[in-house]
């Protein structure tokens, strides 16, 4: 146990050094990044049918994102893709997100970092987040030998992030650090949530996000991953064997601009929306019913995608 922890600390020290060093990272008071993303695949599966949509170069849903960060623990992101725009932020005390279909809602539980910033944009926060991790072995990722760090969320935090009938029962994070460069090249994040409806069946949602980080280049001395891809899998299953659904989405992203210590960026940039509501996470777990009674698979897949995205919003945006 002690060896696993001390090995993990050594790996994180190597990662911090490879990313530009602690002195340089501590000089960053705020940061800005702008990137582009493209949904390259979407797949929706039920026990009976599977719908696949692997976009060609012209048909892909393209979009972009802009994010700002400021010490301590403040961030704001705007993400637009496929005609929809999502905003999310953290003022250091609470996390919120705004979607077209539910408006502005708070996320329950303690503040946590923005996932997109951990995808090779914020080495200091990444190292801090893995500070309690254990080294559980080695694995080759895309031809690179990597150390694996594993981090499990403690039961108290899981309870704080649960709400109503929706109970988060597991959250595990794996970081794969290159033995050659010391940098983070792959991150795997898995949430399991149990929902007990009134008098109904128990339903489970498992959200798994795999992110691969590429093209590290220095920006003002700090190593930044300038491209990558993420595969998001949302698996819904219950007590009935034929009730499962599985939604899989894949995005590719590139970083266009990064800047540190932007003059004029203040805490006012991270103020939550005025119409913020405390939304129950359970409101959006079940797929919308088709009001016309039709069971068109394309419409069902669209509904599933929208509902699943909202269901996984906290998991997708934050770690």
PyMOL commands that set and color helices and strands:
alter all, ss='L'
color gray80, all
select helices_A, chain A and resi 2-18+22-26+115-118+123-129+155-161+267-270+281-284+297-311+313-317
alter helices_A, ss='H'
color red, helices_A
select strands_A, chain A and resi 30-46+50-54+61-70+74-81+84-91+95-99+103-107+134-141+144-152+166-178+184-196+202-219+222-238+245-260
alter strands_A, ss='S'
color yellow, strands_A
deselect
rebuild
show_as cartoon
